[in-house]
């Protein structure tokens, strides 16, 4: 009834997966698994669990305690102090699929690979990879947090198989950068909108600050005046995006001179330097690009442009990382091939007009 499978972890250590599968008339009616560092511990758990399940009504009771994947996903969403917009959308989408109706103890790597195949028929491998990555976050905490029988090893196995089959792949890095002409058109549009509506988001300042500070849109809206260190020319970026660590990941980042001068031009009318909604900023930027016929330009591309600018000015990786907030300098290497051509924004009319240059 029970089996023990030896598996090799990424770090080279050995794990022992103990599995129990109960069948009725050739159909699996109950499945449970636990991973252990030692084979004797796995064997002891199998012996103990098989004895418990042999009691009358034990299997039925265990199944009643075993929630569906959809229920666990919803609990993850409800219990998370902060969940990104994209992750939330992906997890809610997964809840609409048949796999969400499956009991957690019944979900194995084969089920996840099958789901990845279904996704592959509808989206790119990079997106499929993102779906499994976000679902993997649920698998990672379900057992230790809620005693739910989701096996993280099943997810790891599924990702490895899906990668071999070409169902998932890493996202391709974007290299889209706005031209000075595109920025001029955008900023002229935003300046005109601001002139006709005083309550409009000051998108000119927001765009300029995003460009010269290399900050993401959500990070910009979280910066408070108390987080701004004028003398040190830096600001505390709260909850900076980072794999596996976002909430509470507060990082001091240097402010290049143009970015600091943009902050200095802002009125102190609220606790935040830019007291606006991040999604509204994104929507305003996207709508403006559509109206002006600027294709395939995202707000996040301003960060890419800002980092590229620093390298073109001859800054080294540690100096740039102090601004961008990158912990892993390897992720900055893709910018270092750029030709160092100085600062193309030197004397730029928009910088002079709005930052007191």
Beta strands, then each sheet from edge to edge (+ up, - down):
strand 1: 2-8
strand 2: 14-24
strand 3: 27-36
strand 4: 228-229
strand 5: 234-237
strand 6: 251-254
sheet 1: 1+ 2- 3+
sheet 2: 4+ 5- 6+
end
